[in-house]
């Protein structure tokens, strides 16, 4: 049975952004720009990959119980862009 999250989307985003800014961003090299990061906001653990599904899958392998996962793209305001 899946664990249901008690956090709102806004709370997950706030916590995920805080973990990214504090723990992840300072250690990423400049050549990581454009890669995808999946963050378990409960444990603070994270995974990085070229594709969003690969990052999420790697994180879920280590934390199958994770219910609040925040996804972002290194160096960009959004995970995906619209328009051209």
C-alpha positions as CSV (number, residue, x, y, z in Angstrom):
1,X,0.0,0.0,0.0
2,X,1.3,3.4,-0.9
3,X,2.0,5.9,1.8
4,X,0.0,9.1,1.4
5,X,1.7,12.4,1.9
6,X,0.5,14.8,4.6
7,X,2.3,17.8,3.0
8,X,0.7,20.2,0.6
9,X,2.4,20.8,-2.7
10,X,3.5,24.2,-1.5
11,X,5.1,22.7,1.6
12,X,6.9,20.1,-0.4
13,X,8.2,22.8,-2.8
14,X,9.4,25.0,0.1
15,X,11.2,22.1,1.8
16,X,12.7,20.8,-1.5
17,X,13.9,24.2,-2.5
18,X,15.5,24.7,0.9
19,X,17.3,21.4,0.8
20,X,18.5,22.1,-2.7
21,X,19.8,25.6,-1.9
22,X,21.4,24.5,1.4
23,X,22.8,21.0,0.7
24,X,22.9,20.3,-3.0
25,X,23.6,23.4,-5.1
26,X,26.9,24.3,-3.3
27,X,28.4,21.0,-4.2
28,X,27.3,20.7,-7.8
29,X,29.8,21.5,-10.5
30,X,29.0,24.0,-13.3
31,X,28.8,21.1,-15.8
32,X,25.7,19.7,-14.0
33,X,23.5,22.5,-15.5
34,X,20.4,21.0,-17.1
35,X,20.5,17.7,-15.2
36,X,17.5,16.7,-13.1
37,X,17.5,16.3,-9.3
38,X,15.0,14.3,-7.3
39,X,14.9,15.2,-3.6
40,X,13.2,13.2,-0.8
41,X,12.1,16.1,1.4
42,X,11.7,13.9,4.5
43,X,15.1,12.3,4.5
44,X,17.0,15.0,2.5
45,X,18.5,12.3,0.3
46,X,18.7,13.1,-3.4
47,X,19.6,11.7,-6.8
48,X,20.8,13.4,-10.0
49,X,20.5,12.1,-13.6
50,X,20.2,13.4,-17.1
51,X,16.5,12.6,-17.3
52,X,13.8,13.3,-14.6
53,X,12.5,9.7,-14.6
54,X,16.0,8.3,-14.1
55,X,16.6,10.6,-11.1
56,X,13.3,9.7,-9.5
57,X,13.8,6.0,-10.1
58,X,17.3,6.1,-8.5
59,X,15.9,7.9,-5.5
60,X,12.9,5.5,-5.2
61,X,15.3,2.6,-5.3
62,X,17.0,3.9,-2.2
63,X,13.8,5.2,-0.5
64,X,10.8,3.2,-1.7
65,X,8.7,4.7,1.0
66,X,9.3,8.3,-0.1
67,X,6.0,10.1,-0.5
68,X,7.2,13.8,-0.8
69,X,9.7,14.0,-3.7
70,X,10.6,17.4,-5.2
71,X,12.0,17.5,-8.8
72,X,14.0,20.3,-10.4
73,X,16.4,21.0,-13.2
74,X,19.8,22.4,-12.2
75,X,20.3,26.0,-13.3
76,X,16.6,26.5,-14.3
77,X,13.6,27.9,-12.7
78,X,11.3,25.1,-13.9
79,X,11.6,21.4,-14.7
80,X,10.3,21.8,-18.2
81,X,10.0,24.8,-20.5
82,X,7.0,25.8,-22.5
83,X,7.1,27.5,-25.9
84,X,10.1,28.2,-28.0
